[in-house]
Every structure is written in structure tokens, then in C-alpha cells.
Amino acid sequence: MTAEISQVVVGSDVWPSFLGAFLDYSRLILEQRRQSFRERRDFLCASLREIGFILAEEVQGAFYVYADISGFSENSEQFCHDMLENYGVAITPGTDFGDFKARQFVRFAFTTSMDDLALGVERLRRALQG
């Protein structure tokens, strides 16, 4: 709990009810966000697999998907550059995250809206499947 909240309610008879309401509301918000991330993750993983990306493993507790692009390119930096310049899809090359097979992987973040994810997926389909 923050110092500001503590100063307002310390010594008050409303402390237990205030804290209970705050925690319930916070839990509701967090659960809604967790569900939203789960939906975006599931949509993106399924879509990327349909397009032909190989996903290293099932995503758990993250906000991104690390995908193998070896079916499309041998150079993650060039692949990401081409997707951004030619199709308007921002993807991060694996080389930004280390050296091991970094040119073979890219990272897709699902921190944006479902509408934006769907648009990005459609652009990827167009770019990679014709």
C-alpha cells in the first residue's frame, strides 16, 4: 500500500472496508488484464502457426512470442526490416536479445489491441502467403 493511502486511512474506522474494496477492485482489474493478454496471446500464437512460423514453446507469463522464421528467412534483421518497410508490421529481430540462433528468431509483442494484432496478422499473411 502506498504511503499516501496509509496516511489518509490510518486511525480510521473505514480502514478494513476501504482496503477490502481497494483489493477487490484491483483484483478485478488485474483479472481483466490477464484475460485480455491471454486472448491476445492465444490469437497471435494460433495465427503465427497458421502462417508458418515455428513457435519455440508455449508462451506463459510473458507479453511476447519468440518465433522461428527459418521457413521464411535466414536473417531476422533483414526480415524485420522488410516487414516494417514493405508491410507496416513492426517485429523485433532476435539479435536484439542475444546471440544463440538470433538470426533465426524474431519477437512479436502482444501488448497492443486485438484490432491492431489482427491487422498485423493480416499483413503478415499477405506478405508471406501471397
NORFEN-V418296 format. One record per residue. N is the residue number from 1. PSI is psi in whole degrees, -180 to 180 (999 if undefined). OMEGA is omega in whole degrees, -180 to 180 (999 if undefined). Layout:
n,psi,omega
N,PSI,OMEGA
N,PSI,OMEGA
This chain:
n,psi,omega
1,143,-178
2,157,180
3,-37,-179
4,-44,179
5,-43,180
6,-42,-179
7,-34,-178
8,-39,-170
9,-7,179
10,134,179
11,6,-178
12,150,177
13,-14,-178
14,-4,-176
15,-55,-178
16,-43,-179
17,-37,177
18,-49,-179
19,-42,179
20,-43,179
21,-41,180
22,-45,-179
23,-42,179
24,-44,-180
25,-42,179
26,-43,178
27,-40,178
28,-47,179
29,-47,-179
30,-40,179
31,-40,177
32,-42,179
33,-42,179
34,-43,178
35,-41,179
36,-44,177
37,-39,179
38,-45,179
39,-45,179
40,-42,178
41,-49,-178
42,-42,178
43,-49,-177
44,-44,180
45,-48,180
46,-44,-179
47,-44,-180
48,-40,178
49,-42,179
50,-37,-179
51,-29,179
52,6,175
53,149,176
54,122,180
55,131,-174
56,-42,179
57,170,178
58,134,-177
59,130,177
60,123,174
61,19,179
62,178,179
63,24,180
64,164,176
65,128,177
66,115,-171
67,141,177
68,126,-178
69,14,-173
70,-21,176
71,-11,-177
72,-31,-173
73,159,174
74,6,-174
75,101,-176
76,-34,180
77,-46,179
78,-41,179
79,-49,-179
80,-40,178
81,-47,-179
82,-42,180
83,-39,180
84,-49,-175
85,-40,-174
86,-23,-174
87,-5,178
88,29,179
89,120,-180
90,118,179
91,150,-180
92,130,180
93,149,178
94,-24,-180
95,-16,176
96,-8,-173
97,6,179
98,-169,-175
99,-31,-174
100,113,-179
101,29,-174
102,-30,-180
103,-9,-178
104,-10,-174
105,153,173
106,163,180
107,125,175
108,124,175
109,142,175
110,45,179
111,4,-180
112,-180,-178
113,161,176
114,-38,179
115,-45,179
116,-38,176
117,-45,180
118,-40,177
119,-45,178
120,-42,178
121,-43,179
122,-40,177
123,-39,176
124,-44,178
125,-48,-180
126,-43,-178
127,-39,-170
128,-19,-178
129,-3,177
130,999,999
